[in-house]
């Protein structure tokens, strides 16, 4: 009769490649990675994390204009300062306009909205103003 499938035998090309890679890696002894931050304080670790995060944004900001152009879109850099604290209806800026992380409530005109929506509207508005101020290319 038929034989049962051998669990050690790979099925398909992907499985064969995986098994070959595992065999190649098994020739090297495993060791724990050294902790290069062990002798440093929390501030040093925070600085390291910040620099890694900044590097990620740097790569993103380098790639973004090319991707936007290929999609027929435009990237406009704007100052995002206070965009989530500025009322999109009356322009009143206050830390108190953000009673919580999620909510926006203008202390001047009582306009209320989701904070991310307010920030998005203000960034869009700043981008449109910047684009209109630029001479045509």
N, C-alpha and C positions, 0 to 999 in steps of 0.2 A: 504494500500500500504506500501512500505518500508519506513523506517525512514531515515532521513538524518544523516550523521555521526556527532557525537558529537565532536566539536573541543577540548573540555577539556579532552576527553578520549584518553589515549595513544594508539598508534598503534604499536604493536610488543613489544618484550622484551626490546630492547634498549630504546625505548621511555618510557616504564614503569620504567626502572631504572633511567632514566634522571628525570622523574617527581618525583620519590621518593627522589632522591638526592636534587632536588630543594625544596621540601617540608621540608626536614630535615634541609637544610640551612636556610630556612625562619624563623625557630624558634630562630635564633641568630640575635641580632640586628647588623646592618651594621654600621661600623665606618671607618673613614678615617685612613689610616696608618700614623703613626707619621713620620715626616721627620727628621731623625737623623742627617742629614747633614746641616740643616738650619742655625746653628750657626757657621758653619765652612766656611772657604774661599774656593776659587777655587782650590788652591793647595791641600787642604785636599780631596776635591772631586776627583781630578785627581789621588791622591794616592789611594783612595778607588777603583776607576775604574781600576787602574793598578793592584791592588792586586786581584781583582775579575778576571781580564783577565789572570793574571799569574796562578791563581788556575785552571782555565779552561785548560790552556796549560799543567799544571802539570798532570791533569787527563788524557788528551789526550796522553801525552808522556808515561804515565804508561800503558795505554791500547794498544798503537800502536805495541810494540814488540810481544805481544801475538797474536794480530790479524794478523800481518804479518806472524808469524810462522805458524798459522793455515791455511794460504793461500799459504804456501810454499815460502814465500818471506823473504828477509833479510832487516833489518834496520841497517844502518850505520850512526852514528852521525858524522857530519863534522862541521868545523867552517865555517859559512856562511859569515864571514867578507869579504867585497870587492868583492864578487862573481858577483855582478851586475856592478862593475866598472872595472873588469879585462877582457881584450880582450881574447877571446877563441882561437884566431889564433896566436897572437904574445906575449901574456902575459903582455902587457902594462897595468899598473894600474894607473888610474887617475879619480878624481872627474869629470873632464871635459869630460870624455868618455860618461857621461850621460847628454846630453844637455836638455832633458826633462825626465819626469817620465817614458814615454813609449818608448823612443828611446835610442839606444846605437850607438855611433859612435866613433871608436877608433881614437884618435888624432895622433897616431904613424903610423898606417898602413891603415887607412881609412875604415876598416871593419865596416859595418853597419848591425844592426839587431834589432829585437824587444828586449827590455831590459829584459823582463821576460825569453825569450829564452836563452839569454846570461847567466843570472843567473842560469838557470836550467842546462845548459851544464856544467858550472863551478862547480856546486854542484855535479853533476853526476861524473865528472872527479875526484873531490876530494874524493868521496866515493870509486871509483874504485881504486885509488892510495892507500887509507887506507886499503881496503880489500886485495890488493896484498901484502902490507907490513906486514899483520898479518900472523903468522904461522898457518898452517891448524889445525883445532880443532880435 
